Amino acid sequence: MVNNVTETTEQVDSTTPGVESAEVVATVVSANQFDGISDDASFADLFEDSLQVANVGEVVCGTVIGLANQTAIIDIGDKSEARIALSEFKNEGEQLEVKINDVFEVFVEKREKDGGLRLSREKAIAIKVWEAIAKIQADDGTIPGLIENRVKGGLSVDIGVPAFLPYSQIDLRPVKDLDTMIGKTFDFKILKYNRKRNNVVISRRVILEEERDKLREAMRDSLKEGSILKGTITNITDYGIFVDLGGMDGLCHITDLSWGRVSHPSKMFKVGEEVEVKILKYDKDSGKVSLGVKQLKEDPWSTVKDRYPVGEKTAGTVVSITDYGVFAELEEGVEGLVHISEMTWSKRAKHPSKIVSMGDKIEIVVLNIDADAKRISLGMKQLLPNPWDLVAENYPVGSIIEGKIKNITDFGVFIGIEEGIDGLIHVSDLSWTERIKHPSEKYSKGDTIQAVVLKIDQTSERFSLGIKQLEPDPWQEAIGKYPVGSKITGKITNVTDFGVFVEVEDGIEGLVHVSEISGEKINSPVGLYKVGDELETRVINVSAKDRKIGLSIKALEEKEEVILEEYQKKQATPSTIGDLLNAKKEEIAAQEASNSPKDSEEND
């Protein structure tokens, strides 16, 4: 066997160019390599194997020795050259990043039957990346990655191989707009990986938490109440905003955002916005920090009396409308109430929303200020003349006015006189004679009617009117038309236990009391008379003041002189307990006077 090797060596020396001596071959092919090889084996095959330096599945270094036909010719020191597609040497911008003599690591995929090699640069890079991934995870290190796109449940990140970044691991708090992160590069921690499944799960949140913990620890001793810091808004809620102070989060309650009205914090701030805050309270043990924004400015109420003296005219913006009035903002943090009674001179003011709208600029007068309670009373009607100042001059008592019915109530009718002034016609002033249970029986809202001015009370702002006063009082005429003793025939309108009502004329009724029906005692006239029947009676008394006519049936047989005399006696007879008591007192006084000593002496 040794002899054969020697002969082969001599042949190489004389026939193979580039090989200087048999010693070169001896370093590659030793006698020990041929142990166990049969005599039939081809020495040429053995020689070929001895020149191969790359094994399939290995990553080796290769040098670019040529570029041709969209391929790079690579020399890895093996017996033959290999080619790799130029597409594996392009960057993200599709630009070629390779030239002759460049050295790259390549992966030996396969040895072809013709002796050539199939190489891959991309797989070599991936293998190195996986090795780096394993080492980074073992060392608890970080790896840079480019966020490429959104995928189900998170983001896809290029760290050399595709990696999955779950939603929960993107940031310390949920990110509302993930599209803003695409195309950005960050450092990540490797949570877990599986090379066989080509699966890597990474986290950015872990890095941020570590950084936050370090900053928080550093801030624990540096934070002080009263300090003014800058921070970034991380979250906005209905009750306030959360601000990252650089390691610690603080809450600025909605009441500490502004001295003025804040409908919602989102109307003033946005997530990610930098804001200056003042530390109001800091609990080192719990780590809770209370912040304030409005405290950076002076409380406007401390000097509000100087800027808005009582009686001064100013302007404001309507910021709230309620049933009882509107709130107007005079400046940031200073609001006043215009009560509905101060919006118009009219006593029948409409809802404030019918007078002003949200956001309206209005002119107002300062009526009162309570700086301690932070209250300002404002007025709008004070800028207009008070219509009651001229009402007595424009509408003297006794004059006749005309207006539309604006409202009807149980007790009367309201008529619109002019803007801010309504007149009331009491139900008792609607008619001299009619019994009106409710004004709606005769009138409707919107009707135009005339009335007489009865009384004007400027202090109480009351305007009294009457309709019946447009005509003479029929009861005053009744005294002359129906003297005592005269006979009257009328229709019965009602029959009660105590008497019979008889219509004397349209709107005027007289009463025949049960005692005036007959000389005999009658308990009740019910059943004796019917409504609608005509009845002849005699007048026994007339009272225009009380609006009563007393009638009698039994007096028909008596003479007028006797009736008049009886009526006069009744008028002179006390009719009340008070009258009886006074009469008794007068009688006693008279008796005492007659029994006095003076009288006794005179009698003697």
C-alpha positions as CSV (number, residue, x, y, z in Angstrom):
1,M,0.0,0.0,0.0
2,V,2.8,2.4,0.8
3,N,4.5,1.8,-2.6
4,N,1.3,2.8,-4.3
5,V,1.2,6.1,-2.4
6,T,4.8,6.8,-3.4
7,E,4.1,6.2,-7.0
8,T,1.1,8.4,-7.0
9,T,3.2,11.2,-5.4
10,E,5.7,11.0,-8.2
11,Q,3.0,11.2,-10.8
12,V,1.5,14.3,-9.2
13,D,4.9,16.0,-9.1
14,S,5.4,15.5,-12.8
15,T,1.9,16.0,-14.2
16,T,-0.1,18.3,-11.8
17,P,0.6,22.0,-12.2
18,G,0.4,24.2,-9.1
19,V,1.6,21.4,-6.8
20,E,5.3,21.9,-5.9
21,S,6.1,18.7,-4.1
22,A,4.8,15.4,-2.9
23,E,5.0,16.8,0.7
24,V,1.9,19.0,0.0
25,V,-0.2,16.0,-0.8
26,A,1.2,14.1,2.1
27,T,-0.1,16.7,4.5
28,V,-3.6,16.1,3.0
29,V,-3.5,12.4,2.4
30,S,-1.9,10.3,5.0
31,A,-1.5,6.6,5.0
32,N,-3.9,6.3,7.9
33,Q,-6.7,7.7,5.7
34,F,-6.5,4.6,3.5
35,D,-6.8,2.1,6.4
36,G,-9.6,-0.3,5.6
37,I,-9.9,0.8,1.9
38,S,-10.2,-2.2,-0.4
39,D,-7.7,-2.7,-3.2
40,D,-10.4,-2.1,-5.7
41,A,-11.0,1.5,-4.6
42,S,-10.1,4.3,-7.0
43,F,-7.2,6.4,-5.9
44,A,-8.7,9.3,-7.9
45,D,-11.9,9.2,-5.7
46,L,-9.8,9.3,-2.6
47,F,-7.8,12.2,-3.9
48,E,-10.9,14.2,-4.7
49,D,-12.2,13.6,-1.2
50,S,-9.0,14.8,0.3
51,L,-9.3,18.2,-1.4
52,Q,-12.8,18.9,0.0
53,V,-12.7,21.3,3.0
54,A,-16.5,22.2,3.4
55,N,-19.1,19.9,4.9
56,V,-22.8,20.1,4.2
57,G,-24.7,22.0,6.9
58,E,-21.7,24.1,7.9
59,V,-21.3,27.9,7.8
60,V,-17.9,28.8,6.2
61,C,-16.3,32.0,4.9
62,G,-16.3,32.5,1.1
63,T,-14.6,35.1,-1.1
64,V,-16.3,36.7,-4.1
65,I,-14.0,36.0,-7.1
66,G,-16.4,36.9,-9.9
67,L,-19.8,38.3,-10.9
68,A,-21.6,36.8,-13.9
69,N,-25.1,35.9,-15.1
70,Q,-26.9,37.4,-12.0
71,T,-24.7,35.3,-9.7
72,A,-21.7,35.7,-7.5
73,I,-18.9,33.2,-7.9
74,I,-17.7,32.2,-4.4
75,D,-14.5,30.5,-3.4
76,I,-14.7,28.7,-0.1
77,G,-11.3,26.8,-0.5
78,D,-13.1,23.7,-1.7
79,K,-12.0,21.8,-4.8
80,S,-14.6,23.6,-6.8
81,E,-16.2,27.0,-7.1
82,A,-19.9,27.8,-6.1
83,R,-22.4,30.3,-7.1
84,I,-25.0,32.3,-5.2
85,A,-27.8,34.4,-6.8
86,L,-27.1,38.2,-6.6
87,S,-30.6,38.7,-5.1
88,E,-29.2,37.4,-1.8
89,F,-26.9,40.4,-1.8
90,K,-29.5,43.1,-2.2
91,N,-30.5,45.5,0.6
92,E,-34.0,46.7,1.5
93,G,-33.8,49.3,-1.3
94,E,-33.1,46.5,-3.8
95,Q,-29.6,47.8,-4.3
96,L,-26.7,45.4,-4.8
97,E,-24.2,45.2,-2.0
98,V,-21.4,43.0,-3.3
99,K,-18.1,43.3,-5.1
100,I,-15.1,41.1,-6.0
101,N,-12.9,40.2,-3.0
102,D,-15.8,40.7,-0.5
103,V,-15.8,38.0,2.1
104,F,-19.1,36.6,3.4
105,E,-20.2,33.8,5.6
106,V,-22.2,31.2,3.6
107,F,-24.1,28.1,4.4
108,V,-23.3,24.9,2.6
109,E,-26.7,23.5,1.6
110,K,-25.8,20.6,-0.6
111,R,-22.9,19.0,-2.6
112,E,-24.1,18.4,-6.1
113,K,-23.4,15.1,-8.0
114,D,-21.1,16.9,-10.4
115,G,-19.0,18.0,-7.4
116,G,-20.4,21.6,-7.2
117,L,-21.8,23.2,-4.0
118,R,-25.1,24.8,-3.3
119,L,-24.5,27.8,-1.0
120,S,-26.8,30.3,0.7
121,R,-25.9,33.6,2.2
122,E,-29.4,34.2,3.7
123,K,-29.4,30.9,5.5
124,A,-25.9,31.6,6.9
125,I,-27.2,35.0,8.2
126,A,-30.3,33.3,9.7
127,I,-28.1,30.7,11.4
128,K,-25.9,33.4,12.9
129,V,-29.1,35.3,14.0
130,W,-30.4,32.2,15.8
131,E,-27.1,31.8,17.5
132,A,-27.2,35.4,18.5
133,I,-30.8,35.0,19.7
134,A,-29.9,32.1,21.9
135,K,-26.9,34.0,23.4
136,I,-29.0,37.2,23.9
137,Q,-31.7,35.4,25.7
138,A,-29.2,33.5,27.9
139,D,-27.4,36.8,28.7
140,D,-30.7,38.7,29.2
141,G,-29.6,41.1,26.6
142,T,-31.5,43.1,23.9
143,I,-31.7,42.9,20.1
144,P,-32.7,45.7,17.7
145,G,-35.6,45.2,15.4
146,L,-37.6,47.0,12.7
147,I,-41.4,46.9,13.0
148,E,-42.6,45.9,9.6
149,N,-46.4,45.5,9.8
150,R,-49.5,44.6,11.8
151,V,-50.4,40.9,12.2
152,K,-53.1,39.2,14.2
153,G,-52.6,39.8,17.9
154,G,-49.7,42.2,17.5
155,L,-46.8,43.4,15.2
156,S,-44.3,41.6,13.0
157,V,-40.7,42.7,13.7
158,D,-37.5,42.0,11.7
159,I,-34.7,41.1,14.0
160,G,-32.8,39.2,11.3
161,V,-35.6,36.6,11.3
162,P,-39.3,37.4,11.6
163,A,-40.4,37.9,15.3
164,F,-43.8,38.4,16.9
165,L,-44.4,41.4,19.2
166,P,-47.8,40.8,21.1
167,Y,-50.1,43.8,21.7
168,S,-49.5,43.5,25.5
169,Q,-45.7,43.8,25.0
170,I,-45.6,46.8,22.8
171,D,-45.7,49.5,25.5
172,L,-46.4,50.2,29.1
173,R,-50.0,51.1,28.2
174,P,-52.2,50.2,25.2
175,V,-51.2,52.0,22.0
176,K,-54.3,53.4,20.3
177,D,-52.7,53.9,16.9
178,L,-50.4,51.0,16.0
179,D,-49.8,52.3,12.5
180,T,-47.6,55.1,13.9
181,M,-45.1,52.5,15.0
182,I,-44.6,50.8,11.7
183,G,-41.2,51.5,10.2
184,K,-39.6,52.4,13.5
185,T,-36.7,50.6,15.1
186,F,-36.6,49.7,18.8
187,D,-34.6,47.4,21.1
188,F,-36.4,44.3,22.3
189,K,-36.1,41.5,24.9
190,I,-36.4,37.9,23.7
191,L,-39.2,36.2,25.7
192,K,-39.0,32.8,24.0
193,Y,-37.9,31.2,20.7
194,N,-38.2,27.9,18.8
195,R,-35.7,27.5,16.1
196,K,-37.4,24.4,14.5
197,R,-40.7,26.3,14.2
198,N,-38.9,29.5,13.2
199,N,-40.8,31.2,16.0
200,V,-39.6,34.2,18.2
201,V,-41.6,36.1,20.7
202,I,-40.2,39.5,21.8
203,S,-41.1,42.3,24.1
204,R,-40.5,46.1,24.3
205,R,-42.5,46.5,27.4
206,V,-40.0,44.6,29.6
207,I,-37.3,47.1,28.6
208,L,-39.6,50.1,29.3
209,E,-40.6,48.6,32.7
210,E,-36.9,48.2,33.7
211,E,-36.2,51.8,32.7
212,R,-39.3,53.0,34.5
213,D,-38.3,51.2,37.7
214,K,-34.8,52.7,37.6
215,L,-36.2,56.2,37.1
216,R,-38.9,55.7,39.7
217,E,-36.3,54.6,42.2
218,A,-34.2,57.6,41.4
219,M,-37.2,60.0,41.7
220,R,-38.5,58.6,45.1
221,D,-36.2,60.9,47.0
222,S,-36.2,63.8,44.6
223,L,-39.9,64.5,44.4
224,K,-41.2,67.2,46.7
225,E,-44.6,68.8,47.2
226,G,-44.8,72.2,45.6
227,S,-42.2,71.3,42.9
228,I,-43.0,72.2,39.3
229,L,-42.2,69.6,36.7
230,K,-42.8,68.7,33.1
231,G,-44.4,65.5,32.1
232,T,-46.1,63.6,29.3
233,I,-49.8,62.8,29.3
234,T,-50.2,59.0,29.2
235,N,-53.9,58.6,29.7
236,I,-57.1,60.7,29.8
237,T,-60.2,59.7,31.8
238,D,-63.5,61.3,32.8
239,Y,-62.1,62.3,36.1
240,G,-58.6,63.6,35.1
241,I,-55.3,63.0,33.3
242,F,-52.4,60.8,34.1
243,V,-48.9,62.3,33.6
244,D,-45.6,60.5,33.3
245,L,-43.1,62.5,35.2
246,G,-40.2,60.4,34.0
247,G,-40.5,57.2,35.9
248,M,-43.5,57.9,38.0
249,D,-47.1,58.6,37.0
250,G,-49.2,61.3,38.7
251,L,-52.9,62.1,38.6
252,C,-54.2,65.5,37.9
253,H,-57.9,65.5,38.9
254,I,-60.4,67.3,36.7
255,T,-61.0,69.9,39.4
256,D,-57.3,70.8,39.4
257,L,-57.0,71.2,35.6
258,S,-58.4,74.8,35.4
259,W,-59.9,77.5,37.6
260,G,-62.8,77.5,35.1
261,R,-65.4,74.9,34.1
262,V,-64.0,71.7,32.4
263,S,-66.6,69.5,30.7
264,H,-64.1,66.8,30.0
265,P,-60.3,66.7,30.2
266,S,-60.1,65.6,26.5
267,K,-61.3,69.1,25.6
268,M,-58.1,70.6,27.0
269,F,-55.4,67.9,26.5
270,K,-54.3,65.1,24.3
271,V,-52.4,61.9,25.0
272,G,-48.7,62.3,24.4
273,E,-48.8,66.1,25.0
274,E,-46.2,67.6,27.2
275,V,-47.7,69.5,30.2
276,E,-46.3,71.5,33.1
277,V,-47.7,70.5,36.5
278,K,-47.3,71.2,40.2
279,I,-46.9,68.5,42.8
280,L,-49.8,69.0,45.2
281,K,-49.3,65.9,47.3
282,Y,-46.8,63.0,47.3
283,D,-47.1,59.8,49.3
284,K,-43.7,58.2,49.3
285,D,-44.9,54.9,50.8
286,S,-47.6,54.3,48.2
287,G,-46.0,56.2,45.4
288,K,-49.1,58.2,44.7
289,V,-48.6,61.6,43.3
290,S,-51.4,64.3,43.0
291,L,-50.8,67.0,40.5
292,G,-52.3,70.3,39.6
293,V,-52.3,72.5,36.5
294,K,-54.5,75.4,37.6
295,Q,-52.2,75.9,40.7
296,L,-49.6,77.3,38.3
297,K,-51.8,80.4,38.0
298,E,-53.2,82.7,40.6
299,D,-56.8,82.1,41.8
300,P,-58.8,84.7,39.8
301,W,-61.3,84.9,42.6
302,S,-58.8,86.5,44.9
303,T,-59.0,89.8,43.0
304,V,-62.4,89.4,41.3
305,K,-63.9,92.4,43.1
306,D,-61.3,94.7,41.7
307,R,-61.9,93.6,38.1
308,Y,-65.7,93.4,38.3
309,P,-67.1,96.1,40.7
310,V,-70.9,95.9,41.4
311,G,-72.9,97.9,39.0
312,E,-70.4,97.7,36.2
313,K,-71.4,96.6,32.7
314,T,-69.3,93.7,31.3
315,A,-69.5,90.8,28.8
316,G,-69.6,87.1,29.1
317,T,-70.0,83.8,27.3
318,V,-72.9,81.5,28.0
319,V,-71.4,78.2,29.2
320,S,-74.4,76.5,30.8
321,I,-78.2,76.8,30.6
322,T,-80.5,75.5,33.4
323,D,-84.2,75.9,34.2
324,Y,-83.5,78.7,36.7
325,G,-81.0,80.7,34.6
326,V,-77.7,80.8,32.7
327,F,-74.1,80.7,33.7
328,A,-71.8,83.2,31.9
329,E,-68.0,83.0,31.9
330,L,-66.4,86.4,32.5
331,E,-62.9,85.0,32.2
332,E,-61.2,81.7,32.7
333,G,-62.2,80.5,36.1
334,V,-64.8,83.2,36.8
335,E,-68.4,82.4,36.1
336,G,-71.6,84.2,37.2
337,L,-75.3,83.3,37.3
338,V,-77.9,85.3,35.4
339,H,-81.1,84.2,37.2
340,I,-84.2,83.9,35.0
341,S,-85.8,86.7,37.0
342,E,-82.9,89.0,35.9
343,M,-83.0,88.1,32.2
344,T,-86.2,90.1,31.3
345,W,-88.6,92.5,32.9
346,S,-91.4,90.2,32.1
347,K,-92.9,88.3,35.1
348,R,-93.8,85.5,32.7
349,A,-90.3,84.8,31.5
350,K,-89.8,81.9,29.1
351,H,-87.2,79.2,29.6
352,P,-83.6,80.7,29.5
353,S,-82.9,78.6,26.3
354,K,-85.6,80.7,24.5
355,I,-83.6,83.8,25.3
356,V,-80.0,82.8,24.9
357,S,-78.0,79.8,23.4
358,M,-74.8,78.1,24.4
359,G,-71.7,80.0,23.4
360,D,-73.6,83.3,23.0
361,K,-71.7,86.5,23.9
362,I,-74.0,88.5,26.1
363,E,-73.8,91.9,27.8
364,I,-74.5,91.8,31.5
365,V,-74.4,93.9,34.7
366,V,-72.7,92.8,37.9
367,L,-75.3,92.8,40.7
368,N,-73.5,91.1,43.6
369,I,-70.2,89.3,44.4
370,D,-69.4,86.8,47.1
371,A,-65.7,86.1,46.5
372,D,-65.5,83.6,49.4
373,A,-68.3,81.5,48.0
374,K,-67.1,82.2,44.5
375,R,-70.5,83.5,43.3
376,I,-71.3,86.4,41.1
377,S,-74.9,87.5,40.5
378,L,-75.5,89.0,37.0
379,G,-78.3,90.7,35.3
380,M,-79.4,91.3,31.7
381,K,-82.7,93.2,32.1
382,Q,-80.9,96.0,33.9
383,L,-79.5,97.1,30.5
384,L,-83.0,97.8,29.3
385,P,-85.5,100.4,30.6
386,N,-88.0,99.1,33.1
387,P,-91.4,99.3,31.4
388,W,-93.1,99.8,34.7
389,D,-91.5,103.2,35.1
390,L,-93.8,104.7,32.5
391,V,-96.8,102.4,32.8
392,A,-98.9,104.7,35.0
393,E,-98.3,107.6,32.6
394,N,-99.1,105.5,29.6
395,Y,-102.2,103.8,31.0
396,P,-104.0,106.0,33.5
397,V,-106.7,104.5,35.7
398,G,-110.1,104.5,34.0
399,S,-108.7,104.3,30.5
400,I,-109.7,101.6,28.1
401,I,-107.0,99.3,26.6
402,E,-107.1,96.5,24.1
403,G,-104.9,93.3,24.1
404,K,-104.7,89.6,23.4
405,I,-105.4,87.0,26.1
406,K,-102.0,85.4,26.9
407,N,-103.1,83.0,29.6
408,I,-106.3,81.8,31.4
409,T,-106.3,80.6,35.0
410,D,-108.9,79.7,37.6
411,F,-108.8,83.1,39.1
412,G,-108.8,85.3,35.9
413,V,-107.5,86.2,32.5
414,F,-104.0,87.7,31.7
415,I,-103.8,90.2,28.8
416,G,-100.6,91.3,27.2
417,I,-100.2,95.1,27.5
418,E,-96.7,95.5,26.1
419,E,-93.4,93.7,26.4
420,G,-92.8,92.7,30.0
421,I,-96.2,93.9,31.2
422,D,-99.4,91.8,31.6
423,G,-102.7,92.9,33.0
424,L,-105.0,90.7,35.1
425,I,-108.8,90.6,34.8
426,H,-110.0,88.9,37.9
427,V,-112.9,86.5,37.5
428,S,-115.0,88.8,39.7
429,D,-114.4,91.6,37.2
430,L,-115.6,89.7,34.1
431,S,-119.4,90.3,34.5
432,W,-121.8,92.3,36.7
433,T,-124.4,89.6,36.7
434,E,-123.2,86.3,35.3
435,R,-122.0,83.6,37.6
436,I,-118.7,82.5,35.8
437,K,-117.2,79.3,37.3
438,H,-114.1,79.4,35.1
439,P,-113.0,82.2,32.6
440,S,-112.5,79.6,29.9
441,E,-116.3,79.4,29.7
442,K,-116.3,82.8,27.9
443,Y,-112.8,83.4,26.6
444,S,-110.0,81.6,24.8
445,K,-106.3,82.1,24.6
446,G,-105.4,84.5,21.8
447,D,-108.7,86.4,21.9
448,T,-108.5,90.2,21.5
449,I,-110.6,92.0,24.2
450,Q,-111.0,95.4,25.7
451,A,-110.8,96.2,29.4
452,V,-110.8,99.2,31.8
453,V,-107.7,100.0,33.8
454,L,-108.7,99.6,37.5
455,K,-105.5,99.9,39.4
456,I,-101.7,100.0,38.8
457,D,-99.3,99.0,41.6
458,Q,-95.8,99.9,40.3
459,T,-94.0,98.5,43.4
460,S,-95.6,95.1,43.2
461,E,-95.7,95.3,39.4
462,R,-99.4,94.5,39.2
463,F,-101.8,95.8,36.6
464,S,-105.5,95.2,37.4
465,L,-108.2,95.4,34.6
466,G,-111.9,94.9,34.4
467,I,-114.3,94.0,31.6
468,K,-117.6,94.5,33.4
469,Q,-116.6,98.1,34.1
470,L,-117.1,98.8,30.4
471,E,-120.9,98.8,31.2
472,P,-123.0,100.5,34.0
473,D,-123.6,98.4,37.1
474,P,-127.2,97.0,36.6
475,W,-127.5,96.7,40.4
476,Q,-127.2,100.5,40.8
477,E,-130.1,100.9,38.4
478,A,-132.1,98.2,40.2
479,I,-132.6,100.5,43.2
480,G,-134.6,102.9,41.1
481,K,-136.3,100.3,38.9
482,Y,-137.4,98.0,41.7
483,P,-138.4,100.1,44.8
484,V,-139.6,98.4,47.9
485,G,-143.3,97.5,47.7
486,S,-143.3,97.2,43.9
487,K,-144.6,94.0,42.3
488,I,-142.4,91.9,40.1
489,T,-143.3,88.9,37.9
490,G,-140.4,86.6,36.9
491,K,-139.5,83.0,36.1
492,I,-138.3,80.6,38.8
493,T,-134.6,79.7,38.2
494,N,-134.0,77.5,41.3
495,V,-135.9,76.0,44.2
496,T,-134.0,75.2,47.4
497,D,-135.0,74.3,51.0
498,F,-134.4,77.9,52.1
499,G,-136.3,79.6,49.3
500,V,-137.1,80.3,45.7
501,F,-134.9,82.2,43.2
502,V,-136.8,84.3,40.7
503,E,-135.2,86.1,37.6
504,V,-136.1,89.7,37.9
505,E,-134.4,90.6,34.6
506,D,-131.5,89.2,32.6
507,G,-128.6,88.7,35.1
508,I,-130.5,89.8,38.2
509,E,-132.3,87.4,40.5
510,G,-134.3,87.9,43.6
511,L,-134.9,85.5,46.5
512,V,-138.2,84.6,48.1
513,H,-137.1,83.3,51.4
514,V,-139.1,80.3,52.8
515,S,-140.5,82.7,55.5
516,E,-141.9,85.0,52.9
517,I,-143.9,82.4,51.0
518,S,-146.9,82.2,53.2
519,G,-148.3,83.4,56.6
520,E,-148.3,79.8,57.6
521,K,-145.1,78.0,58.5
522,I,-143.5,76.1,55.5
523,N,-140.4,73.9,56.1
524,S,-139.4,73.8,52.5
525,P,-140.7,75.1,49.1
526,V,-139.3,72.1,47.3
527,G,-142.2,70.4,45.6
528,L,-144.4,73.5,45.8
529,Y,-142.8,75.3,42.9
530,K,-141.1,74.3,39.6
531,V,-138.2,75.8,37.7
532,G,-139.5,77.8,34.7
533,D,-142.8,78.7,36.2
534,E,-143.7,82.3,36.4
535,L,-144.2,83.8,39.9
536,E,-145.6,87.1,41.1
537,T,-143.9,88.7,44.1
538,R,-143.4,91.9,45.9
539,V,-140.1,93.7,46.6
540,I,-139.4,93.9,50.3
541,N,-135.7,95.1,50.1
542,V,-133.0,96.0,47.6
543,S,-129.2,96.2,48.3
544,A,-126.9,97.2,45.4
545,K,-123.9,96.7,47.7
546,D,-124.7,93.1,48.5
547,R,-126.3,92.6,45.1
548,K,-129.5,91.2,46.6
549,I,-133.2,91.7,46.0
550,G,-135.6,90.4,48.7
551,L,-138.9,89.2,47.4
552,S,-142.1,88.1,49.1
553,I,-145.3,86.3,48.1
554,K,-147.2,86.8,51.3
555,A,-146.6,90.5,51.1
556,L,-148.7,90.7,48.0
557,E,-151.8,91.1,50.2
558,E,-150.4,93.9,52.3
559,K,-150.3,97.5,51.4
560,E,-147.1,99.2,50.1
561,E,-147.0,101.6,53.1
562,V,-147.1,98.7,55.6
563,I,-144.4,96.9,53.6
564,L,-142.2,99.9,53.6
565,E,-142.7,100.5,57.3
566,E,-141.9,96.9,58.1
567,Y,-138.8,97.0,55.9
568,Q,-137.6,100.2,57.7
569,K,-138.0,98.5,61.1
570,K,-136.0,95.5,60.0
571,Q,-133.3,97.8,58.8
572,A,-133.2,99.5,62.2
573,T,-133.2,96.2,64.1
574,P,-129.7,94.9,64.9
575,S,-129.0,91.9,62.7
576,T,-125.6,90.8,64.1
577,I,-124.3,89.7,67.5
578,G,-122.1,92.8,67.6
579,D,-125.1,95.0,66.9
580,L,-127.1,93.3,69.7
581,L,-124.2,93.7,72.2
582,N,-123.8,97.4,71.3
583,A,-127.6,97.9,71.7
584,K,-127.6,96.2,75.1
585,K,-124.6,98.4,76.2
586,E,-126.5,101.5,75.2
587,E,-129.6,100.4,77.1
588,I,-127.6,99.7,80.3
589,A,-125.9,103.0,80.0
590,A,-129.2,104.8,79.7
591,Q,-130.6,103.0,82.8
592,E,-127.5,103.9,84.8
593,A,-127.8,107.5,83.8
594,S,-131.4,107.7,84.9
595,N,-130.5,106.3,88.3
596,S,-127.6,108.7,89.0
597,P,-127.6,110.9,92.3
598,K,-128.1,114.0,90.4
599,D,-131.3,112.7,89.0
600,S,-132.4,111.8,92.6
601,E,-131.8,115.3,93.9
602,E,-133.6,116.8,91.1
603,N,-136.5,114.5,91.8
604,D,-136.5,115.6,95.4
